[in-house]
Amino acid sequence: MEANRKPWTITLAVTGASGSVYATEMLRALNTDERVGHVDLVVSPSAMRVLAEEGELRGRTEVLERLLGAATGEVGPTGAPSGKIRLLEHHDIGAAIASGSYPSDAMVVLPCSMGTLAGVAHGMAGNLIERAADVCLKERRKLVLCVRETPLNLIHLRNMTAVTEAGAVVFPCIPTLYNAPEDTHAMARNFVQRVLLHLGLPQAGAYEWGVSSKE
């Protein structure tokens, strides 16, 4: 950890776009990074459904145990899978991350649905994810929206422009191929490493063009 740098507090939001593998890889990276002291996790109802379908799971309990277990390597009770990760309810608009006084360093929405993008772009703040993102914008904190959709219509593009002008970073879920990933997990891991590098948390062993490619 950098000298005199307090541990990072990061909010991770998972919304209803396809790509549960991205969320699990991000949780695993944050949980094992000694520079990260605390992770606030919010999973939308739509994300619960996507996670269930992609993981062939049934019910909220199974979904959360799989998601949180992937972060720690142990599948256990959803209440305490890791001392670092705190699960917050999507409808709890009064949770700590909904306030600008809460010392959060950054927020990542991964994957970010077009509905969530629209809510953030227009300041709806109708649920905890939208409100926490709105707080990041007003407090000038790092907000990374990892959007996933194709093709993009004009509304999507305008919403991306709006959040970018407001201070967010649009970081589409586009996996790299030049590093010859072995499987989808490797693709997701490389993408997560790129997001964390952007935040200021470079990961050991991450692929670096011009360096890793020569090894």
C-alpha positions, 0 to 999 in steps of 0.5 A: 500500500502506498505510504500514508494512503488509507485503504480504499473504500469502493462501491460495486454495483451489479445491474441487469445486463448480461455478464455475471462473470465480470462481476465475480472477477471484480469481486475476487480482485477487490477482495484479494487486493490489500489496498482495498479495505472495504467493498459496498456491494449492491445487486439489482433485482434484474441482476439477480435474474441475470445471475440466476439464468447465467449460472443456472441457479434458483433463488436469491440465496443461491445467487448471492452465495455463488456471487460472494463465494466466487470472491472469497473461494468459499461458498457460505452464508450470504450474511458474512462471506468476507469481512471486506464485502458488505451487501446492501439492499437495492431499495435501501435509499438510506444506506451509507453510500447514498450520502456524500458524507460517506467516505467512498473513493470510487464506484464501479457499475459492472455490468451497467445496463442501459436502464441504469445508465439512463437513470444516472444520466437523468439524475433519477436516484430512484434506487440505491445504485442510481443514488450512489452514482449521483452522489459520486457525480456531485462529490466529484468522485470516480464513477465508472460505468461498464456499459454492455449493449449492442447495437447502440441506439441514439438514446444510449449514445446521448445518455453516455454523452450526458454522464461523460459530461457530468464526470463519469467514465463510460468503460464498455465491457469489451474484452481484449483478444490480443492477449490470447485469453484461454477462456471467458474467465480470463477475458473477464479478468483482463477487463477487470484489471484494466478497470482497476488500473484506470481507478489507480489500482494496478494489478500484479500480473496484468497483461501489458502490451509491449511488455507482456507480449514479449515474455 
